[in-house]
Amino acid sequence: MAATISAASSSTPRYCVLLRKTTSRFKRLLLARKTATMASSSAQPQTSTLSENLSTVLNYHEETKHSFRKYARGPHGLDWANQPNPFRRYETAPVVPLLHLPPDKTTDDPPYPDPFLQFPAAKPLDKSAVSQLFYDSLALSAWKTTGYSTWSLRVNPSSGNLHPTEGYIVCGPVSGISETAFVAHYAPKEHALEIRAEIPLQLWSELRRGFPENTFFVGLTTIFWREAWKYGERAFRYCNHDVGHAIGAVSIAAAVLGWDTRLIDGLSHRQLEVLLGLAAQKEFVIPDRPVKGFMPELEREHADCLMAVFPAKISGGSSFDLKIDYGFLSSVISRLEDVHFKGRPNALSKEHVCWDIIYRTANATQKPVTDIESPICVTPLPKTRIFSEAAYKGFGVREVVRKRRSAVDMDGMFSIGRETFYQILSKTIPSGWEAESQGEEKQVPFRTLPWRAELHMVLYVHRVVGLQKGIYFLVRNSDHFDALRRAMRSEFEWDKPAGCPPGLSLYRLAAGDCCELAKRLSCHQDIAGDGCFSLGMLAHFEPTLRERHAWMYPRLFWESGLLGQILYLEAHAVGISATGIGCYFDDPVHDSLGLSGKEFQSLYHFTIGTGILDKRIMNLPAYPGPAVDA
């Protein structure tokens, strides 16, 4: 049976028709109150719908696993004639060029990792700061050319360099950008904002009610087709890795500017569509099998998340609560349906393939309004030290962010010291490596997430001087330790390795050469065994989904991408390279650890070591770039 993608499967009750028929402020206020009340009472879907959505998600996860016997379904070859355009543009929307602000260590590039330890004084919200935020998070970082082919790279990593993630800003008036509040799409090739809508100042004032002064919002969306073109059904996973990388990139770029970030996760998928100007996208009928043809509706954007960005040091630098009235916020967003959004999205391909399971799963993970009663507690960064300052090579943080690259091959020879290994791992700890207990997201960029850490790391150590080769495990949430130990092989050692900092919950499970095992588990890719170490990210999986519902599924991948972003930056900061690995054999990874069932599942793999440069490829500056869209 065919299904329909519903943009409003869990929307707040809508009274837009009434709003259009009256201009009375009194009636609008009454209506807003009524909308807010009804939103909180009817936000949650029926239990049967929640169960069906969870079944859809669990089925997707099983169907898209790679195994030794077969890979998840995907194209048999690459249709180069229909490779999606990597740049979304809103044709006819006014374009505002942003400032090009390359890192300059003498003025605005603090040493890595200073912004992770203490927020600097907040920069004013002006065109320069907005330009730098996007320049250091979602912009182009370089162009590559072989003479026959030219392609762009970006600051935020992406599976296959396909970049399904789009960025938006919702902001008050900023001199040189807009004289009124606005919604804009970020165009990375031009490093510019496409102004999609102007928001009346009264409406903007109500939208940011309860947030600190100079708060604005960054939204992220996904075009699944860009990733599915190459990877088929498994693309939904990779797209959400990329959302996590983008969240991390924005959070770190904001921290350099003295700004903090939080996901505003109580809103529904439909409300995000309205806020970002995506509500007019056409619904389409999902086929009951993969279908090829001209289907421009596959180029639609899926609204993922909204981040609040605000000055970090307010209330004298002490803790404060963000009290968000989601009922009131829902009513304000509903009034944005009256706002005219400019621009028509450009076409990305002439022909498409609809991998139906992706869109069924996207439907099942659309989040309803959730009445989050607990305020978001914004705390200062935890006091923590750098474990090994000698590990870093003296780069500025913006330099690290913009020069990060994904290694294609590694040399299989270079080793790092034990102190460097511990330094890299210390930055992946959500509460700070010196905290007594782990789990609460306090460090940059993990503090952006509103949930406790759900991911851990199994590490395959190959070439770390002073550390035995073998399989290790890093626990990132102390609440899961007992469950992990019960679920894994009884013969594992669970010994603290030599020289390990007391606050780092790292354990050696088994000693021995695991290079071949790491390669085999990562789809027989040499790069998994040729680095200094590789790893798999293990999520507390089915119990989390049953407790928090199907919409937590993509969020687990966001957390893995966020963790991957830190691994990328740490690797570059200590003078080596890294790359994410999305292709791995799911259940063989679990079998190697003794895991059964779905309590814990592997979501993302990574490798860190010395990359091999291909001297046939020439580097070109990001701006101004070639005229091609690639």
C-alpha positions in Angstrom: 0.0 0.0 0.0 1.2 3.5 -0.8 1.6 6.0 2.0 1.7 9.8 2.1 4.4 12.0 3.6 2.4 14.3 5.9 3.9 17.6 6.7 1.5 17.9 9.6 1.3 14.4 11.1 1.7 15.9 14.6 1.0 19.5 14.3 -0.5 21.9 16.8 -4.2 22.6 16.2 -4.2 25.4 13.5 -6.4 28.5 13.4 -4.6 30.2 10.6 -7.9 30.7 8.7 -9.4 32.6 11.6 -6.2 34.6 12.0 -6.4 35.7 8.3 -10.0 36.9 8.9 -9.3 39.2 11.7 -6.9 42.0 12.4 -8.0 42.6 15.9 -5.1 42.4 18.3 -7.6 41.4 21.0 -8.9 38.4 19.0 -5.3 37.4 18.1 -4.3 37.3 21.7 -7.3 35.2 22.6 -6.6 32.9 19.8 -3.0 32.5 20.7 -4.0 31.6 24.2 -6.4 29.0 22.9 -3.9 27.6 20.5 -1.3 27.3 23.2 -3.8 25.5 25.5 -4.9 23.0 22.9 -1.2 22.4 21.8 -0.3 21.1 25.2 -3.3 18.9 25.5 -3.2 17.3 22.1 0.5 17.3 21.1 1.2 13.7 21.8 0.1 11.2 19.1 -2.0 8.2 20.0 -0.2 5.2 21.7 -0.9 3.1 18.6 0.7 5.6 16.3 3.8 5.8 18.6 4.0 2.0 18.5 3.7 1.9 14.7 6.4 4.6 14.3 8.8 2.8 16.6 8.2 -0.4 14.6 9.0 1.5 11.4 12.2 2.8 12.8 13.4 -0.5 14.2 12.5 -2.2 10.8 14.5 0.5 9.0 17.5 0.0 11.2 17.4 -3.8 10.6 16.8 -3.5 6.9 19.7 -1.1 6.3 22.4 -3.2 8.2 25.4 -4.3 6.2 26.4 -7.9 6.8 29.1 -10.3 5.5 26.4 -11.9 3.3 24.9 -8.7 1.8 25.0 -4.9 1.9 22.0 -2.7 2.4 20.1 -1.9 -0.8 21.6 0.9 -2.9 22.3 1.8 -6.6 24.4 -0.7 -8.5 26.4 2.1 -10.0 26.6 5.9 -9.9 24.4 7.8 -12.2 26.8 10.7 -12.9 24.4 12.4 -15.2 21.9 12.9 -12.3 24.4 13.6 -9.5 22.5 16.2 -7.4 23.6 19.8 -7.4 25.3 20.3 -4.0 24.1 23.9 -3.7 20.5 24.8 -3.0 19.4 28.2 -4.0 16.2 30.1 -3.7 15.9 31.8 -7.0 14.5 35.4 -7.0 15.1 35.7 -3.2 17.2 38.8 -2.4 20.8 37.9 -1.8 23.0 39.6 0.9 26.7 38.8 0.5 28.4 38.2 3.9 31.9 39.3 4.8 34.9 37.0 4.2 36.8 36.8 7.4 39.7 34.3 7.1 41.4 33.4 10.4 44.1 35.7 11.6 45.9 34.6 14.7 47.0 38.1 15.5 43.5 39.3 16.0 40.6 36.9 16.1 41.8 33.3 16.2 42.3 32.1 19.8 44.6 29.2 20.4 43.1 25.7 20.2 41.4 24.7 22.5 40.7 27.9 24.5 37.0 28.3 23.6 36.4 24.8 24.9 37.7 25.8 28.3 36.2 29.3 28.8 33.9 31.4 26.7 35.4 34.7 25.6 33.5 37.9 25.9 30.5 37.8 23.5 30.9 39.6 20.2 28.1 42.0 19.3 25.4 40.6 17.0 26.3 42.4 13.8 27.1 41.5 10.2 30.7 40.7 10.9 29.8 38.2 13.7 27.0 36.5 11.6 29.5 36.3 8.7 32.1 34.6 10.9 29.7 32.2 12.4 28.7 30.8 8.9 32.3 31.1 7.5 33.6 28.8 10.3 30.7 26.3 10.3 28.8 25.8 7.0 30.9 27.6 4.4 33.3 26.3 1.7 36.8 25.5 3.0 38.6 24.8 -0.3 38.3 23.6 -3.9 40.1 20.5 -5.3 40.9 19.9 -8.9 42.7 17.1 -10.9 42.5 19.0 -14.1 39.6 16.8 -15.3 37.4 17.2 -12.3 36.8 20.0 -9.8 34.8 19.8 -6.5 34.3 21.9 -3.4 35.0 21.0 0.3 33.2 22.5 3.3 33.9 23.2 6.9 31.3 20.8 8.0 32.0 17.2 7.0 29.6 15.1 5.0 29.4 11.4 4.0 30.8 11.1 0.5 31.2 14.9 0.4 27.5 15.1 -0.8 26.2 17.6 1.7 22.5 17.0 2.3 22.4 19.6 5.1 21.1 23.1 4.5 21.4 26.0 7.0 19.0 28.9 7.9 19.1 31.8 10.3 16.1 33.4 12.0 17.1 36.7 13.5 16.2 40.2 14.5 17.3 43.3 12.6 21.1 43.3 11.8 22.6 46.4 10.1 23.9 45.6 6.6 21.7 42.4 6.4 18.1 43.4 7.1 16.4 46.4 8.7 13.7 44.1 10.1 13.7 40.6 11.6 14.2 38.0 8.9 14.4 34.3 7.9 17.3 33.6 5.5 18.8 30.6 3.8 22.6 30.3 3.8 24.2 29.9 0.4 27.7 28.4 1.0 29.1 28.8 -2.5 28.5 32.5 -2.5 28.9 32.9 1.3 25.7 34.8 1.3 22.2 34.9 2.9 19.1 34.6 0.7 16.4 36.6 2.5 13.4 34.4 2.3 11.0 36.4 4.6 10.8 39.5 6.7 9.2 39.1 10.1 7.2 41.9 11.7 9.1 43.2 14.7 6.2 42.6 17.1 6.1 38.9 15.9 9.8 38.6 16.3 9.6 40.1 19.8 7.1 37.4 20.8 9.1 34.7 19.0 12.2 35.3 21.2 10.3 35.9 24.4 12.0 34.2 27.3 15.4 34.1 25.5 18.4 36.4 26.4 18.9 39.6 24.6 20.5 39.2 21.2 19.4 35.6 20.8 18.9 34.4 17.3 18.2 30.9 15.8 20.0 28.6 13.4 17.9 25.9 11.6 19.1 22.8 9.8 17.3 20.8 7.2 18.1 17.8 5.0 17.7 16.9 1.4 17.8 13.1 1.5 18.1 12.7 -2.2 21.6 14.1 -2.2 22.9 11.2 -0.1 20.5 8.5 -1.4 21.9 9.1 -4.9 25.0 7.3 -3.9 24.2 5.3 -0.8 20.6 4.2 -1.4 18.6 3.0 1.7 21.3 3.6 4.2 21.4 7.3 3.4 19.0 8.2 6.2 21.7 7.2 8.7 24.4 9.2 6.9 22.2 12.3 6.5 21.7 12.4 10.3 25.4 11.9 10.9 25.8 15.1 8.8 23.2 17.0 10.9 25.3 16.1 14.0 28.5 17.3 12.3 26.7 20.6 11.4 25.3 21.1 15.0 28.9 20.6 16.2 30.3 23.0 13.6 27.8 25.8 14.5 28.2 25.3 18.2 32.0 25.6 18.0 32.0 28.5 15.7 29.5 30.2 18.1 31.8 29.5 21.1 34.7 31.3 19.4 32.4 34.4 19.2 31.5 34.1 22.9 28.0 32.6 22.1 26.4 29.5 23.6 23.9 27.2 21.8 21.0 25.0 22.7 18.6 22.8 20.7 15.1 24.1 21.0 13.7 20.6 20.9 10.1 21.0 22.1 8.8 22.2 18.8 7.2 19.9 16.2 8.5 19.0 12.8 5.6 20.9 11.3 6.4 24.0 13.3 10.0 23.9 12.1 8.7 23.8 8.5 6.6 26.8 9.1 9.4 28.8 10.8 11.9 28.0 8.1 9.6 28.6 5.1 9.2 24.9 4.1 5.4 24.5 4.8 4.5 25.0 1.2 6.4 22.0 0.0 4.2 19.5 -1.9 3.3 16.3 -0.2 3.9 13.2 -2.3 2.8 9.6 -2.4 5.5 7.2 -1.3 5.7 4.1 -3.5 5.8 0.7 -2.1 9.2 -0.1 -3.6 12.2 1.8 -5.0 11.1 3.7 -8.1 13.2 5.6 -10.7 11.9 8.6 -12.7 11.5 12.3 -12.6 10.4 13.1 -9.0 11.2 16.7 -8.1 9.4 16.2 -4.8 12.4 14.1 -3.6 14.3 17.4 -3.5 12.2 18.7 -0.7 13.9 19.7 2.6 13.2 17.8 5.8 13.2 20.1 8.8 15.6 18.7 11.4 16.3 21.1 14.2 16.5 24.6 15.6 19.3 26.0 17.7 19.1 29.1 19.9 22.3 31.1 19.8 22.9 33.6 22.6 25.7 35.4 24.5 27.3 32.9 26.9 28.3 35.2 29.7 25.1 36.7 31.0 23.8 36.9 34.6 27.4 37.7 35.6 28.6 34.4 34.2 26.5 32.4 36.7 23.9 29.7 35.9 20.4 30.7 34.7 17.3 29.0 33.4 15.9 29.3 29.9 12.1 29.0 30.5 10.5 28.4 27.1 6.7 28.4 27.0 6.2 26.0 24.1 2.5 26.6 24.1 3.0 30.3 23.5 5.8 29.7 21.1 3.6 27.4 19.1 0.9 30.1 18.7 3.5 32.6 17.5 4.9 30.2 14.9 1.4 29.5 13.6 1.1 33.2 12.8 4.1 32.9 10.5 1.9 31.1 8.0 0.7 34.6 7.1 4.2 35.7 6.3 5.3 35.6 2.6 8.4 33.6 1.8 10.3 34.6 -1.2 12.3 32.5 -3.7 11.8 29.2 -5.6 14.1 26.3 -4.8 16.4 25.3 -7.8 16.2 21.9 -9.3 19.0 19.5 -8.3 18.7 16.6 -10.7 16.8 15.7 -13.9 16.0 12.2 -12.7 15.7 10.5 -9.3 15.4 7.2 -7.5 12.9 7.1 -4.6 14.1 4.7 -1.9 10.8 4.4 -0.3 12.0 3.1 3.1 13.9 6.4 3.7 10.7 8.5 3.4 8.6 6.1 5.5 11.2 6.4 8.2 11.4 10.1 7.9 7.7 10.2 8.4 7.8 8.0 11.4 10.5 10.2 13.1 8.7 13.5 12.6 8.5 14.9 16.1 5.2 16.3 17.6 5.1 19.2 20.0 6.4 18.1 23.3 5.6 20.1 26.4 9.0 20.2 28.0 8.2 21.6 31.5 11.8 21.6 32.8 13.6 24.8 32.0 16.9 24.5 30.2 19.6 25.2 32.8 22.5 27.2 31.2 25.6 26.7 33.3 29.1 28.0 32.9 31.6 25.7 31.3 32.9 23.2 33.9 36.4 23.9 35.2 38.7 21.5 33.6 42.3 21.3 32.4 44.0 20.3 29.2 45.3 16.8 29.9 48.3 17.2 27.7 49.1 20.7 26.3 52.2 19.3 24.6 50.0 17.3 22.3 48.7 20.4 20.5 50.7 21.9 17.6 50.0 25.6 18.3 47.1 26.1 15.8 44.4 28.6 16.2 40.9 27.2 16.7 39.5 28.8 13.5 42.5 27.5 11.6 41.8 24.0 12.8 38.1 24.3 12.0 38.7 25.5 8.4 41.7 23.2 7.6 40.0 20.0 8.8 40.0 17.4 6.1 38.8 13.8 5.8 41.7 11.4 5.1 41.2 9.0 2.2 44.1 6.7 3.0 46.5 6.3 6.0 50.1 5.3 6.1 49.8 2.3 8.4 53.1 3.2 10.1 52.9 6.4 12.2 52.3 6.2 15.9 51.1 8.7 18.5 52.1 8.8 22.2 49.9 7.6 25.0 49.4 11.2 26.3 48.2 12.4 22.9 45.7 9.5 22.8 44.4 10.4 26.2 44.1 14.0 25.3 42.0 13.2 22.2 39.7 11.0 24.3 39.4 13.6 27.1 37.7 16.0 24.7 35.0 13.5 23.9 33.7 13.4 27.5 30.4 15.3 27.8 30.8 16.4 31.4 34.6 17.1 31.3 37.2 14.4 31.9 37.7 15.4 35.5 34.1 15.1 36.5 33.1 12.5 39.1 30.3 11.2 37.1 29.7 11.3 33.3 26.5 11.7 31.2 25.3 15.3 31.5 26.2 17.3 28.4 28.2 20.3 29.9 31.1 20.7 27.5 31.2 22.5 24.1 29.8 21.3 21.8 27.9 18.6 23.6 26.0 21.1 25.8 23.9 22.0 22.8 22.0 18.7 23.2 19.2 18.6 25.8 19.6 14.9 26.6 22.2 12.9 28.6 24.9 11.2 26.6 23.7 8.0 24.9 26.8 7.0 23.0 30.0 5.2 24.0 33.1 4.2 22.1 34.8 0.8 21.4 38.4 1.5 20.4 40.7 -0.6 18.3 44.2 0.6 19.3 46.9 -0.2 16.7 49.8 2.2 17.1 49.9 4.1 20.4 53.3 4.2 22.1 53.1 3.1 25.7 49.8 1.4 25.3 49.1 -2.3 24.5 47.5 -3.0 21.2 44.0 -4.3 21.7 40.3 -3.5 22.1 39.4 -0.7 24.6 36.1 0.8 25.7 35.3 4.4 26.7 32.2 4.9 28.9 30.6 8.4 28.3 27.6 7.9 30.6 28.2 6.4 34.0 24.5 5.3 34.1 25.1 2.7 31.4 28.3 1.1 32.9 26.6 -1.9 34.6 24.4 -2.6 31.6 27.3 -2.5 29.2 29.4 -4.9 31.3 26.5 -7.3 31.6 25.8 -7.2 27.9 29.3 -7.8 26.7 31.6 -10.8 26.8 32.2 -12.2 30.2 35.9 -12.8 29.4 36.6 -9.1 28.8 39.1 -7.6 31.3 37.7 -4.2 32.0 41.1 -3.0 33.3 42.2 0.6 33.4 45.2 1.1 31.1 48.6 2.4 32.2 48.8 6.2 32.7 45.0 6.7 32.2 43.7 9.8 33.9 41.5 8.8 36.9 38.5 10.7 35.5 38.6 9.0 32.1 36.4 5.9 32.1 38.6 4.0 29.7 39.0 0.2 30.0 41.0 -2.4 28.2 38.8 -5.2 27.2 41.3 -7.5 25.4 45.0 -7.2 24.5 46.3 -8.2 21.0 46.7 -7.0 17.5 43.2 -6.0 16.2 44.2 -4.4 12.9 42.7 -7.1 10.7 39.5 -7.2 12.9 39.0 -3.5 12.5 39.4 -3.6 8.8 37.1 -6.6 8.4 34.4 -5.0 10.5 34.6 -1.7 8.6 33.6 -3.3 5.3 37.2 -4.6 4.6 38.5 -1.0 4.4 42.3 -0.8 5.1 41.9 2.7 6.5 40.3 1.2 9.7 43.5 -0.7 10.5 46.1 1.7 9.0 45.6 4.5 11.5 46.8 4.9 15.1 43.4 3.8 16.3 39.9 3.3 15.0 36.6 3.2 16.9 32.9 2.4 16.7 30.3 4.5 18.5 27.9 2.3 20.4 24.5 3.7 21.3 22.1 2.8 24.2 19.6 2.0 21.5 16.2 0.3 21.9 15.6 1.3 25.6 16.2 4.9 24.6 13.8 4.7 21.7 11.1 3.0 23.7 11.4 5.7 26.5 11.6 8.7 24.2 9.8 7.5 21.1 10.8 7.1 17.4 11.9 10.7 16.9 14.9 9.9 19.1 16.3 7.7 16.3 17.8 10.5 14.2 18.9 12.3 17.3 21.1 9.3 18.3 22.9 9.8 14.9 23.1 13.5 15.6 25.0 12.7 18.8 27.3 10.5 16.9 28.0 13.2 14.3 28.7 15.7 17.1 31.2 13.3 18.7 32.7 12.8 15.2 33.2 16.5 14.8 35.3 16.7 18.0 37.4 13.7 16.8 38.1 15.5 13.5 39.2 18.7 15.2 41.3 17.0 17.9 43.1 14.9 15.2 44.0 18.0 13.2 45.0 20.0 16.4 47.5 17.3 17.3 48.9 17.2 13.8 47.3 14.1 12.3 44.1 13.3 10.4 40.7 11.5 10.8 37.8 10.2 8.7 34.3 9.0 9.5 33.4 5.5 8.3 29.7 4.9 7.6 30.2 1.5 6.0 30.6 -1.3 8.6 29.1 -4.7 9.2 26.6 -3.9 12.0 25.9 -7.2 13.7 29.4 -8.6 13.3 30.5 -5.6 15.3 28.0 -6.5 18.0 29.0 -10.2 17.8 32.6 -9.4 18.3 31.7 -7.7 21.6 29.3 -10.4 22.7 26.2 -8.1 22.3 22.8 -9.6 21.4 19.4 -8.0 20.9 19.1 -4.2 20.4 20.0 -2.8 23.8 23.2 -1.4 22.3 23.9 -0.8 18.6 26.8 0.6 16.6 25.9 3.8 14.7 29.2 5.3 13.3 32.8 4.3 12.9 35.9 6.5 12.8 39.7 6.2 12.2 42.5 8.5 13.3 46.1 8.5 12.0 48.4 10.0 9.4 46.7 10.7 6.1 48.4 10.1 2.8 48.2 13.1 0.5 47.4 12.6 -3.2 49.9 14.9 -5.0 47.9 14.7 -8.2 45.1 16.8 -6.6 45.6 20.6 -6.5 44.2 22.7 -3.8 42.4 26.0 -4.6 41.1 28.7 -2.3 37.4 28.5 -1.2 36.6 32.0 -2.4 36.4 33.1 -5.1 35.8 29.6 -6.4 35.2 28.2 -9.9 31.9 28.8 -11.7 30.9 25.2 -11.5 28.4 23.8 -9.0 30.3 20.8 -7.6 
